[in-house]
Amino acid sequence: METRKVQVTGGSTYTVSIPKTWATENDVEAGTEIEFFPDGDSLFLTPRSEEERTRGSLDVTDLSGQALMRAVTTMYVSGFDVIELEGVEVTTEQRSTIREAVQSLVGLEVLEETRDRVVIQDLLDSSELSIHNAVTRMRLISLSMLEDALAALSELDHDLARDVIGRDDDLDRLWLVVSRIFRATLRTPKAAEELGLPREECFDYHSSARQLERIGDHATKIGHLTLSIDEPLPDEVVEAVNELHADAVEVIDTAMDALFADESEEATRLANEARTGVRAIDERVRAIDELLRDLDPARAQLLGLVVDSVLRSADYGGNVAETALQKAAPTP
């Protein structure tokens, strides 16, 4: 850490020098324009960049299948606007995997293809993205997936179960968008300024989005379990699971309302209400466990997994409530 004293020039202008080592490493010289970004009692500065699009390249010669998918996804989440995938020769199989990765990510499109290179570009304007809207959309999708997964279980509707499983891709795409936006705010204060949100609040949204993505995973798990059931379930078990689901949804909705609340007192009240709801759900689960003991072991185990997924979904709502409490708390 280095310190500098603020000087006054011309009687009204405050000036401060910047460390030469930092200036040299960042190509700052006489005439370079510097951008300033206020953040509470801090002030961030960065050299003004003429290149608005960040470019990254990756050698994919030895990558294929899921490893190649993960590599493209990682570069997307890391914030590259233009991704250049290069190799001695990009194979047909690699091109197919790259196109699959592009289709699974919001805003990406293949810009150029040659024998030894594929260039992907993000067509979205980052300044137009809203982390709030993305999380709101994730809330709607995850809760509708959970509702339909349990409806499919109750009615043994395998087509609906498959539809739930398919919707998980939509939720994952939004999760990756939220992750990309959040990492951008960590990398540059300009991204946070364009969003119009403090970086701490972006962290709260990112943390909550992760919980919603996990709720979607458990809805998908229930969908897969439903596909393995052929005989109707006992009415009392179906009713008990549906009541458990209603309680879980109330916890999740209340927690999300707390996260989005503008007033700290309201957010705190809702968050504590959601946390209380999680504890009440534990009692209901124990009652369902008693019902499952009357079933044959195989069905009891399968339905136990369903109940566990609903319970975990409520727990994720409790995690959102914890985040909402931290968001509502006074900052130092």
N, C-alpha and C positions, 0 to 999 in steps of 0.2 A: 504494500500500500504506500502511495505517495500522497503528500499533502501540498496544497498550494494556497497562498493567501489571495483573497479577492482584492483587486485594485479598483480605484475609481479614476476614470479618465474623463476629461472634459467636464468634470463637475457633476455628471449625472449618469454616466455609463459605467456599469460594472464589468470588469474583465478578469479572466483567470487564464493562466497558461495551461497547456496540456503536456503530459510527459512525452519527451522526444522519442523514447523507445516505442511507445504505443503508436505514435504518429508514423514512425518509419515502418512499423510492421503492417499498418493499415493504409499505406500510400497516401498519407495526409501531408500536404505541403502547402506553401503559400498559395492562396487562391482557392484551395479546396473548400467546397461548401459542406457545412456540418448541419445535421438535423438534430433538434432538441425535442425530447419527449418528456413532459412533466408526468410524474407518477407519485402522487401524495407529496411527501417531503423530499422526494428524490428527483433527480433530473438526469435522464439518460441522453447520451449523445452518440451519434454514429455518422460516419462519412456518408454523404449523399451518393447514392448509387445510380448510375445511368442505366444499368441492366436491371430491369424489373423482374425478369424471369430467371429463376435459378435453374441451372443445368447440372445434371449429374450423369456419369457414365459408369457402366458396369460390364466387366468381361463375363460373358455367359457361356464360354466354351465348355466348361466342366459342370454346368448346371442343367438340370432337367426336372420335369415333374413338379412335385410339391416344393422342392428346393428353389426352383426358378420362380414359382408362384410367390413364395415367401419373399424372395429377393425383390421382385417388382413391388409387392405390397409394402415392404419396408421402405423402399425409396419414395413411394407415394406418401406414406405417413410421415416420413422425415421432412417432406415439404418441397421436394423437387418438382418444378413445373414442367421441365423437359427431361425425359429419361432416355438416354442413349444406351441401348443394349448391343454389345459388340462381341464378335467371335471370329475365329478363323473362317467358319461357315456356320451360319445360323440354320439349323436343320428344320425340316418340315414339322417334326414333333415339337421342337422348341417354339416355332412360330405359332403352332396351335395352342400351346400352353400360355404363351404371351397374350394371345387374343382372349383366352379364357380369363386371364388375370385382368385385362383391360375391361372386360364386360362386368367383372365383379367389383369394380371401383367407380365411384361417381366422378364424372367429368373427364375421364381419360379417353383418348382416341389415338389410334395409330396414325402418325403423321407421315412416316417415310419407311420404306422397306427396300433393302438391297440384299445382295448375296451374303454380306458379312455384317449387316447392321439393321436394327429395327429402332426407330425413334418414336417415342410415345410423348404426347403432350397433354397437359391438363388444360382444358378449355374453359374452366370456371374462373371467374374473377374473384379472387380471395376477398376483396373488399365487399362483395355482395353476399358472401356466406354469413349465415347467422347460427352461432352455436346454440342459441336459445331455441330457434326454430327446429334445429336438428334434434335436440334432446326432446322437445315437445312431440315431434313426430315419432321418436323412439318410444316414448311413453305410450302413445296410441297403439303402435304396432305390437309392442310386447304384451300389453294387457289384452288386446284382441286375440293374440295368439294363445294366451293362457286360457281365456274364456272359451275359445273354439276347441282347444285341445281337450278340455274337460267335457264340453258338449259332445265331442266325438266319442269320448270314453263312455259317457252316459248312454248314448244312442247307438254305440258300436258303428259309427259312421266312418268307415275307412277312407272314403274319399275326402272327407273333411280333415281327417288326421293327416293325410298326405298334403293337403293344402297348407296346413299349419307348418309342416316340415319345410315346404317350399318357401314360405314367407320368412324363414330365418335368414335367408340370403339378403333380403331387403334390410333387415335389422342390422346385419353385419356390415353392409355398405354404409349405413348411417353412422355406425360406431367408428368405422375407419375415417369417415369425414370429420367427426368430432375430434378424434385423435390427431388428425392432420392439422386442424385449426388450433388445437391446444398447443401442439409442439411449435407451431409458428409463433405463438405469443411468447413462448420461452426463448425462441431464437432471436426475435427482434421486437423491440417495443412498438414499432410501426404497426405490426399486425394487431396488437391489442388496441391501439388507437383507432384503427379502421373498424374494429368490432364495436368500439364504444363501451368496452367492459374492462374493469381492472383484471389483472392477471390472476389474482386470487379467486375471483369469481369464475373465471374460465376453468380454473382447477376444480372448483366445486361442480361445475357442469360436467366436466370430463369424468370425475369420480362417480357421479350419479349415473352417467351414461353407461359406465361399465356395469353397474348393478342392473340396469335395464337390459343390457345385452345378455347378462346371465339369466335373467328371468325368461328371455326368449329361448335360451338354450334348454331350460327346464320344460318349457312348453313343447319344444321339439322332442325332448325325451319322452314326455307323456304321449305325444303323437306316435312315436315308434312303439311304445309299449301297447298302445291301443291296437296297432296292427297285428299284434300277437294274441289278441283276445277274440274268440269266436262265439262264446256263449254269453248271454245277458248277465249283468251283475245284479246282486240282490238289491232291492229297492232301498232298504235302510242304509246300505253302504253308499249307494249313489247319492242319496239325500245328505248323508253326513259329509261326503267329499265336497258336494256343492256348497254346503254351508261353510266349510273350511275355506273354499275358494272365495266366497263372498267376503269373509273376514280378511283374507289375504289381500284382496283387491282394495278393500277399504284402507288397510295399512299403507299400501303402495300409493294410492291416490292422495291420501292425507299427507304422506311424506313429500310427494312431488309438489303438492300445493304449498307446503312449507318452504320448499326450495325456491319456488317462484314468487313467494310473498314479498311485497315491497317493504312492509312494516316489520321491524324486528320483533315486536311483541306478538304479532299475529303468527309469524314464522315459528317462534319459540313455542307458542301454545299448540300449534298444529303438529310440530315435530314431537313434542312430549306425548301428545295424543296418539300418534303413530307408534311410538315406542311402547306405550301401555298396551296397545292392540296386539303387538307381537307377543307379549307375555300371556295375554288371554288365549291366543291361538295355541300355545303349548298345551293348555288344559284340554282344548278340543281334540288335539291330536291323540292324547292319551285315551280319550273316549273312543276314537275310531280304532285304535289298536285293539281294544276289547272286542269290537265287532269282527275284526279280521281273524281273531282266534278261532271263530266258528267255521271258517272256510278251510278248504283243503290247502295244504302247505304251499303248493305252487301258485295258486291264485292269491293267497294271502301275501306271499312274497312280492308278487307283481304289483298288487295294489298298495303294498307298503312303500314301494318305490314311487308310486304316484303321489301318495300322501307326503312323502319326504320332499318331492319336488315342489309341491304347493307350499309346504312349510319353509323350504329354503327361499322360495320367492318372497314370502312374507319377511324373512330375515333380511333379504336384500332391500326391501322397503325400509326396514329398520336402519340399515346402513345409510340410505338416502336421508332418513330423518336425522341421523348423527351429523351428516354433512350440512344439512340445513341449520342445525343448531350452531355449528361452527361458523357458518356464513352469517348468521344473525348476531353472533357475539360481537362485542366491541373490539375494535382493532387497536393495537398499541400505537 
